[in-house]
Amino acid sequence: MEIVVPTTHGKVRGREAAGPGGVAAFLGIPYAAPPFGPRRLRPPQPPEPWDGERNAFDYGPTAPKPGYPPALATLLPDPVVPGEECLNLNVWTPAPGRDSALPVMVWIHGGAFRNGSTAVPVYDGTAFARDGVVCVTANYRLGAEGFLLLPDGTANLGLLDQIAALRWVRENIAAFGGDPDNVTLFGESAGAMSATTLMTVPSAAGLFRRVIAQSGAGHHALPPDIARRITARVAAHAGVPATTEALRETAPQRLVAAVSAVQAEFATGHGREEWGEAAGGGLPLMPVVDGEVLPARPVDAFAAGAGREYGLLTGTNAEEFRLYLVPSGLADAIPEEALPTLLAGHGPEPHRALAAYRAALPDSSPGDLLAAVLTDFTFRIPAVRVAEARAAHGAATYVYTFDWRSPAFDGRLGACHALEIGFVFDNLASGLLGGGDAPQRLADEMHAAWVAFAHHGDPGPTWPAYGADRAVLRFAADPTEVVHDPAAAERRLWDGLR
């Protein structure tokens, strides 16, 4: 059945599933004008109003992006939908057109700030709507279009897009049955880093109440001096002057290729002193501490007491980095003697780190050890530090670890990056990394905890807040349980370092 809902820019026509309690989906709704032509590399502007009723039956266009490398492309779908109207969002609701004041969850997708879109099948929000939540998923600008520090000082356009989507939610979600005063922002990887970052962005204040951050925290940001050097490298690889005007006139796919070239360049060993968090090539672009949109590195802002007004649920997967090492074959190709060089600049002194991780994982190969250290460096330690900073100020924070291991790649993929998404969305049928044997019980538990947190800021009576006892909820194939200070020896290794 088709159903029409008014928005501030025009009416949209979605589809409601047949039967009682059916979920209605509205796809591809523009929340901002196409960021091309005179609006290219500028802050988002409102969309042009439309007359009549606009069909919202299909996912909208996706932002320019490079696609994943072959080893990941077979595991992480990244659909491309052509068109310039890429600042769009989708809504799933059980109560379209009704004054229901349901909690709202707004999803920011991951993809290392240069890939991804809301058209990925696992992000379908039907299960959230089925369980009384209005679910919104939003696209935003990626790569150079979204996260380059432009020579004129413009920065963080991708974050500004996310804020524009949240403003759209604030102004329109009541018409879809949602409560604009009860919005939970949630995301994974770069989406989690974005959501955590927005907790410290002044212009995002009042647009959401709480955050769920899956495998991403507030460590990843660049100071302006490093961001300017990266802009110069992107311009050089694009073959254009490092000016805002020249970059605006450069074809989007040319900038996409230039960022990929910078990523490859950084992966060859450039140090953290020169490139900061971008060293190593995993995240060649990310939010910039520009002093305007983003006043400080988020983890530092949390340590100073910022963001206490928000509730936070945060966590990581036990073996995040196996996603990047196992499918590509790198996990089997790393020799023991290369580990100290590969770990240099990634936290603890390499030989000390290897001794500690080898003691914790005595039967591990060199590739396994590298994955464990980089998992902590990139994901777990940043999340722990955010939780510790907030706990010191009495801000409610809940921490999880996801330890269920995928049977894919003969079980070697493990509890890798992005594996938890299908469980959170209760969408195991999408097959994302699960290998076909994902336990529905675990999806029921995770999805219910996320829904409970969206309703009232508490994920459930068996999940204590993080504090001096370092309580963490462990989601695994065994019964879910509370553990205290998991992997404590490895955590202590990072004290005073990053």
Buried (B, 14 or more C-beta within 10 A) or exposed (E): EEBBBEBEBBBBBBBBBEEEEBBBBBBBBBBBBBBBEEBBBBBBBBBEEEEEBBEBBEBBBBBBBBEBEEBBEEBBBBEEBEEBBBBBBBBBBBBBBBEBBBBBBBBBBBBBBBBBBBBBBBBBBBBBBBBBBBBBBBBBBBBBBBBBBBBEEBBBBBBBBBBBBBBBBBBBBBBBBBBBEBBBBBBBBBBBBBBBBBBBBEBBBEBBBBBBBBBBBBBBBBBBEBBBBBBEBBBBBBEBBBBBEBBBEBEBEBBBBBBBBBBEBBEEEBEBEEBBBBBBBBBBBBBBBBEBBBBBBBBBBBBEEBBBEBBBBBBBBBBBBBBBBBBBEBBEEBEEEEBEEBBEBBBBEBEEBBEBBBEBBEEBBBBBBBBBBBBBBBBBBBBBBBBBBBBEBEBBBBBBBBBBBBBBBEEBBBBBBBBBBBBBBBBBEBBBBBBEEBBEEBBEBBBBBBBBBBBEBBBBEEBBBBBEEBBBBBBBBEEBEEBEEBBEEBBEBBEEEE
